[in-house]
Amino acid sequence: MHSRYIQWLLCSFVIPFLHAAQPQVTQTLSLFHRPESVAFSLDGRTLFVSNCGSDVFGPGKSFVGFVKGNGSISKLDIDADGNATVADLKFIEHLSANVGIAVLPKSTSKFPEGTLLINHGISLLVDPAGKPITDPVELHTGISFHDPLTGNLLGDIPVGAGSKVAQILGHITLLPNSIAFDRNGNLFVTDTAMGGDRLDPKTGGHPGLVRIAHDAIDNLMDDDSSAVNELFNKVTFTPIPGFPNGVGYWADRNSICVVTMGGQSPEGTAIYILPEDSFPRTTLPSPFRGDVGTADGIVFTPAGTLLTSRFAGDILVVPSDSAPYPLSVAGRFAAPADHRLTVLDDGSCLLAIPDQDRNDPRPWQQMVKLIKLPKGF
């Protein structure tokens, strides 16, 4: 067979096949204001984006604060092919220090499945001038529940000063960060536990993972009359050193996974795998990985590949059977944060990555990048 014909066959069939099997950036949406976290609806047809409203203050623009009332949630429609269009850029407004978001996978008596959860009122909250809000009560730290169709507030679990959760744990939650659920609908929230030095009086942090049993969610609402002593075994805490950040549920391993921003010294990040049937627990296993650099979010593909966003400005791929490597197709980020993925009808995955650039003074011009991961990735 003629060599040029063979080359033509390779170009016509082999190269396109290889290209189709690679991750591809499908959209870059530069529409958001300090996007910190994203969450897909249960059917994957809606993407919620948490615009956290943070900013930098002071002469050197080095003091980070989350401006009270400046946060919002954007709502995007996702079609069957994974293409996104903005349904409502300011779907929910006037939020304060909204960081992590998630979608309720299993109904409670008060909330249907699909309800949107939003962390709010973290210890790094400031007024519009950048002055810290120092009274823990004024932070209104908690997890709010919203109708995913209208955005209306349905309820709230306080986790700060005076809350049932604080009474049970013996301390307030300073910086509720990422949110996840296991297959039974138990709720997990990381407390990065930073910012206590801004409060009056100064408050020591307790970094770790808060677990709220599914059947206790309703009883922790601010309007519920359940006694605290009835809930002690329903709300538990696992200490985690190194500033825990992202949390996700790894379905293949029936485990909750937590990534820290500064884990096992000197490597940086630690990734912990905690079997869902091991709670309540007060100790940690050895890290699953301790060598992937300072990180933020964590997700898992159906094929068992782990992806974590790094402060270095990239997404790290951690395969189950080979060495980690950066997802080069994603390009560079300022600060990729709490990313999530959904599985599309063709078996590929749609990965949504928010990029919160605190040093960019322009509001509503920061990005969420959508990347399609091929089936089996």
C-alpha positions as CSV (number, residue, x, y, z in Angstrom):
1,M,0.0,0.0,0.0
2,H,1.3,3.4,-0.9
3,S,2.9,5.2,2.1
4,R,1.0,8.5,1.4
5,Y,-2.3,6.6,1.4
6,I,-1.4,5.1,4.8
7,Q,-0.6,8.6,6.1
8,W,-4.0,9.8,4.8
9,L,-5.7,6.9,6.6
10,L,-4.0,7.8,9.8
11,C,-4.9,11.5,9.6
12,S,-8.5,10.7,8.6
13,F,-9.3,8.0,11.2
14,V,-6.7,7.6,13.9
15,I,-6.0,11.2,14.8
16,P,-9.6,12.3,15.0
17,F,-10.3,9.2,17.2
18,L,-7.5,10.1,19.6
19,H,-8.7,13.7,19.7
20,A,-12.2,12.7,20.5
21,A,-11.0,10.7,23.4
22,Q,-9.3,13.6,25.1
23,P,-10.8,16.1,27.6
24,Q,-12.0,19.3,25.8
25,V,-12.9,22.8,27.1
26,T,-16.4,23.3,25.7
27,Q,-17.2,26.8,27.2
28,T,-15.6,29.5,29.2
29,L,-18.2,31.8,30.8
30,S,-16.7,35.1,32.1
31,L,-19.9,36.3,33.8
32,F,-19.5,35.8,37.5
33,H,-18.4,37.7,40.6
34,R,-15.8,35.8,42.7
35,P,-17.2,32.4,41.9
36,E,-16.2,30.0,44.7
37,S,-18.4,26.9,44.3
38,V,-20.7,25.2,41.8
39,A,-23.4,22.5,42.1
40,F,-25.3,20.5,39.5
41,S,-29.0,19.6,40.0
42,L,-29.7,16.0,40.5
43,D,-30.6,15.5,36.8
44,G,-27.6,17.5,35.7
45,R,-29.7,20.0,33.7
46,T,-29.1,23.0,36.0
47,L,-25.8,24.4,37.3
48,F,-25.8,26.7,40.3
49,V,-22.8,29.1,40.8
50,S,-22.0,30.6,44.1
51,N,-20.7,34.2,43.7
52,C,-19.2,34.7,47.1
53,G,-18.7,38.5,47.0
54,S,-15.2,38.5,48.4
55,D,-12.8,41.4,47.9
56,V,-9.4,42.7,49.0
57,F,-8.8,45.7,51.2
58,G,-6.0,47.8,52.7
59,P,-3.1,49.7,51.2
60,G,-1.5,46.6,49.8
61,K,-4.8,45.0,48.8
62,S,-3.9,41.9,50.9
63,F,-6.7,41.8,53.4
64,V,-9.4,39.4,52.2
65,G,-13.0,39.9,53.3
66,F,-16.3,38.5,52.2
67,V,-18.6,41.6,51.9
68,K,-21.9,41.3,53.8
69,G,-24.9,41.1,51.4
70,N,-22.7,41.1,48.3
71,G,-23.0,37.4,47.5
72,S,-25.4,35.8,45.1
73,I,-26.2,32.5,43.3
74,S,-26.3,32.3,39.5
75,K,-28.5,29.7,37.7
76,L,-27.6,28.1,34.3
77,D,-29.4,25.7,32.1
78,I,-27.5,22.6,30.8
79,D,-28.7,20.8,27.7
80,A,-28.2,17.1,26.9
81,D,-24.9,17.8,25.3
82,G,-23.5,19.7,28.2
83,N,-23.9,23.2,26.8
84,A,-24.7,26.0,29.3
85,T,-26.9,29.0,28.9
86,V,-27.6,31.6,31.7
87,A,-31.1,31.3,33.1
88,D,-30.7,33.9,35.8
89,L,-27.3,35.5,36.6
90,K,-28.6,36.8,40.0
91,F,-31.0,34.0,40.9
92,I,-30.6,34.6,44.6
93,E,-29.1,37.9,45.9
94,H,-28.1,39.6,49.1
95,L,-26.2,36.7,50.5
96,S,-23.3,37.1,53.0
97,A,-20.1,35.1,52.6
98,N,-21.8,32.2,50.7
99,V,-19.1,29.7,50.0
100,G,-20.1,26.1,49.5
101,I,-23.3,24.9,47.8
102,A,-24.9,21.5,47.3
103,V,-28.2,19.9,46.3
104,L,-30.2,17.7,48.7
105,P,-30.3,14.1,47.2
106,K,-32.9,12.7,49.5
107,S,-36.0,14.4,50.8
108,T,-36.7,15.1,54.5
109,S,-40.1,15.9,55.9
110,K,-39.6,19.6,55.3
111,F,-37.5,19.7,52.2
112,P,-37.9,17.9,48.8
113,E,-34.9,16.3,47.0
114,G,-33.2,18.8,44.8
115,T,-33.4,21.6,47.4
116,L,-30.4,23.9,47.2
117,L,-28.1,24.3,50.2
118,I,-25.9,27.4,50.7
119,N,-23.2,27.9,53.4
120,H,-23.2,31.5,54.7
121,G,-21.9,33.9,57.3
122,I,-18.3,32.8,57.6
123,S,-15.8,34.3,60.0
124,L,-14.2,36.4,57.2
125,L,-17.3,38.5,56.8
126,V,-16.7,42.3,56.4
127,D,-18.8,45.4,55.9
128,P,-18.7,47.2,52.5
129,A,-15.7,49.2,53.7
130,G,-13.7,46.1,54.5
131,K,-14.1,46.3,58.3
132,P,-14.4,42.9,59.9
133,I,-17.7,42.0,61.6
134,T,-16.4,40.9,65.0
135,D,-19.6,39.8,66.8
136,P,-20.1,36.1,66.2
137,V,-23.8,36.5,66.5
138,E,-23.9,39.1,63.7
139,L,-22.3,36.6,61.3
140,H,-25.4,34.5,61.3
141,T,-23.3,31.5,60.3
142,G,-25.3,28.6,58.9
143,I,-26.6,26.6,56.0
144,S,-29.7,27.9,54.2
145,F,-32.2,25.8,52.2
146,H,-33.7,27.3,49.0
147,D,-36.3,26.3,46.5
148,P,-34.3,25.4,43.3
149,L,-37.1,26.8,41.1
150,T,-37.8,30.1,42.7
151,G,-34.8,30.7,45.0
152,N,-37.1,31.3,48.0
153,L,-35.6,30.6,51.4
154,L,-37.2,27.5,52.9
155,G,-35.2,27.1,56.1
156,D,-31.8,27.5,57.8
157,I,-29.5,25.5,60.1
158,P,-27.5,27.8,62.3
159,V,-24.0,26.5,63.1
160,G,-22.6,29.6,64.8
161,A,-22.9,31.3,68.2
162,G,-25.9,30.0,70.2
163,S,-26.9,27.3,67.7
164,K,-27.9,23.7,68.5
165,V,-25.0,22.5,66.4
166,A,-22.5,24.6,68.5
167,Q,-24.0,23.3,71.7
168,I,-23.7,19.7,70.6
169,L,-20.1,20.1,69.2
170,G,-18.9,22.3,72.0
171,H,-17.7,25.0,69.6
172,I,-18.9,27.2,66.9
173,T,-18.2,26.6,63.2
174,L,-16.1,29.4,61.9
175,L,-15.8,28.9,58.2
176,P,-18.3,26.3,56.8
177,N,-16.7,25.7,53.4
178,S,-17.6,22.7,51.2
179,I,-20.8,20.6,51.4
180,A,-21.5,17.0,50.4
181,F,-24.0,14.2,51.0
182,D,-23.5,10.4,51.1
183,R,-25.8,8.0,49.5
184,N,-28.1,8.0,52.5
185,G,-28.5,11.7,52.6
186,N,-26.3,12.4,55.6
187,L,-24.9,15.9,55.4
188,F,-21.2,16.7,55.6
189,V,-19.7,20.2,55.9
190,T,-16.0,21.1,56.2
191,D,-15.0,23.8,58.7
192,T,-11.7,25.3,57.5
193,A,-11.7,27.1,60.9
194,M,-10.0,30.3,59.8
195,G,-10.8,33.9,60.9
196,G,-11.4,33.4,64.6
197,D,-8.7,36.0,65.2
198,R,-11.0,38.6,63.7
199,L,-13.7,38.1,66.2
200,D,-14.2,39.7,69.6
201,P,-13.2,38.0,71.7
202,K,-10.8,36.1,69.5
203,T,-12.0,32.5,69.0
204,G,-9.8,29.5,68.4
205,G,-10.7,27.3,65.4
206,H,-11.6,23.6,65.3
207,P,-10.7,22.5,61.8
208,G,-12.6,19.4,60.8
209,L,-15.7,17.7,59.3
210,V,-19.2,18.2,60.6
211,R,-21.6,15.3,60.0
212,I,-25.4,15.8,60.3
213,A,-27.5,12.7,60.1
214,H,-30.2,12.9,57.4
215,D,-33.0,12.4,60.0
216,A,-31.7,15.3,62.1
217,I,-31.7,17.9,59.3
218,D,-35.2,19.1,60.0
219,N,-34.6,19.2,63.8
220,L,-31.7,21.6,63.6
221,M,-33.7,24.4,61.9
222,D,-33.9,27.7,63.7
223,D,-37.6,27.3,64.1
224,D,-37.6,23.8,65.4
225,S,-38.3,23.0,69.1
226,S,-36.4,19.7,69.4
227,A,-34.2,19.6,72.5
228,V,-30.5,19.5,72.0
229,N,-30.1,16.3,74.1
230,E,-32.2,14.5,71.5
231,L,-29.7,15.2,68.8
232,F,-26.3,14.5,70.3
233,N,-25.7,11.3,68.4
234,K,-27.0,12.9,65.2
235,V,-24.4,15.7,64.9
236,T,-20.8,14.6,65.1
237,F,-17.3,16.1,64.4
238,T,-14.1,14.7,63.1
239,P,-11.0,16.8,63.7
240,I,-8.9,17.2,60.5
241,P,-5.6,19.2,60.6
242,G,-4.3,21.3,57.8
243,F,-7.3,23.4,57.0
244,P,-9.9,21.1,55.4
245,N,-11.5,22.5,52.3
246,G,-13.2,20.4,49.7
247,V,-15.4,17.5,50.5
248,G,-17.1,15.0,48.1
249,Y,-18.7,11.6,48.1
250,W,-16.8,8.9,46.3
251,A,-19.7,6.5,45.3
252,D,-17.4,3.7,44.1
253,R,-15.8,3.5,47.5
254,N,-18.9,4.4,49.6
255,S,-16.7,7.0,51.2
256,I,-16.5,10.7,52.1
257,C,-13.3,12.3,50.9
258,V,-11.8,15.5,52.3
259,V,-8.9,17.5,50.8
260,T,-6.9,20.0,53.0
261,M,-5.2,23.2,52.0
262,G,-2.1,22.4,54.0
263,G,-1.9,18.8,55.0
264,Q,1.0,16.5,55.6
265,S,4.1,18.7,55.9
266,P,6.1,19.4,53.9
267,E,4.1,18.0,50.9
268,G,1.0,20.2,51.4
269,T,-2.3,18.7,50.6
270,A,-3.7,15.6,52.3
271,I,-6.6,13.7,50.8
272,Y,-8.5,11.5,53.3
273,I,-10.9,8.7,52.4
274,L,-13.4,8.1,55.2
275,P,-15.8,5.2,54.7
276,E,-19.4,6.3,55.2
277,D,-20.1,3.5,57.7
278,S,-17.1,4.6,59.9
279,F,-19.0,7.6,61.4
280,P,-19.0,8.9,64.1
281,R,-15.3,8.9,64.2
282,T,-12.7,11.1,66.0
283,T,-9.5,9.8,64.3
284,L,-8.2,9.8,60.8
285,P,-6.6,7.1,58.6
286,S,-3.3,7.8,56.9
287,P,-3.8,10.1,53.9
288,F,-4.8,8.6,50.6
289,R,-2.4,11.1,49.0
290,G,-0.1,13.7,50.6
291,D,1.9,14.9,47.7
292,V,-0.4,16.8,45.4
293,G,0.1,20.4,46.5
294,T,-2.1,23.0,48.1
295,A,-5.7,22.3,46.9
296,D,-9.3,23.3,47.2
297,G,-12.0,21.2,45.6
298,I,-12.4,17.4,44.9
299,V,-14.5,15.3,42.5
300,F,-14.5,11.8,41.2
301,T,-15.3,10.3,37.8
302,P,-17.3,7.1,37.4
303,A,-14.0,5.5,36.2
304,G,-12.4,6.2,39.6
305,T,-10.3,9.2,38.6
306,L,-9.9,11.9,41.2
307,L,-9.6,15.6,40.2
308,T,-8.5,18.3,42.6
309,S,-8.2,22.0,42.0
310,R,-4.9,23.5,43.2
311,F,-3.8,27.0,44.4
312,A,-1.0,26.7,41.9
313,G,-3.6,27.5,39.3
314,D,-4.4,24.1,37.7
315,I,-6.5,21.0,38.0
316,L,-4.6,17.9,39.1
317,V,-5.7,14.5,37.8
318,V,-5.1,11.6,40.2
319,P,-5.7,8.3,38.3
320,S,-6.4,5.1,40.2
321,D,-3.4,3.3,38.7
322,S,-0.8,5.9,37.7
323,A,1.0,9.0,38.8
324,P,-0.9,12.4,39.1
325,Y,-0.6,14.9,36.3
326,P,-2.1,18.4,35.6
327,L,-5.1,18.6,33.3
328,S,-3.3,20.5,30.6
329,V,-6.4,21.1,28.5
330,A,-7.9,23.3,31.3
331,G,-5.2,25.9,31.0
332,R,-4.2,28.2,33.8
333,F,-6.4,29.7,36.5
334,A,-6.1,32.4,39.1
335,A,-7.6,30.3,41.9
336,P,-9.7,27.3,40.8
337,A,-12.1,26.5,43.6
338,D,-14.9,24.1,44.5
339,H,-15.5,22.3,41.2
340,R,-18.2,19.6,40.5
341,L,-19.1,17.2,37.7
342,T,-22.1,15.5,36.3
343,V,-22.4,12.5,34.0
344,L,-24.0,13.2,30.6
345,D,-26.3,10.9,28.6
346,D,-23.5,9.6,26.4
347,G,-21.4,8.6,29.5
348,S,-19.0,11.5,29.3
349,C,-18.6,13.9,32.3
350,L,-19.1,17.6,32.4
351,L,-16.7,19.3,34.8
352,A,-17.5,22.8,36.0
353,I,-14.6,24.8,37.5
354,P,-15.1,28.2,39.1
355,D,-12.2,30.6,39.2
356,Q,-12.2,33.2,42.0
357,D,-9.7,35.9,41.1
358,R,-9.6,38.2,44.2
359,N,-7.1,40.5,42.5
360,D,-9.3,41.3,39.6
361,P,-11.3,44.4,40.5
362,R,-13.9,44.0,37.8
363,P,-17.2,42.6,39.1
364,W,-19.1,40.0,37.1
365,Q,-16.3,39.3,34.7
366,Q,-14.7,36.2,36.2
367,M,-15.1,32.7,34.8
368,V,-16.5,29.3,35.2
369,K,-14.9,26.9,32.7
370,L,-16.8,23.8,31.4
371,I,-14.7,20.8,30.4
372,K,-16.0,17.6,28.9
373,L,-14.2,14.4,30.1
374,P,-14.6,11.4,27.8
375,K,-16.2,8.2,28.9
376,G,-13.8,6.1,30.9
377,F,-11.6,9.1,31.9
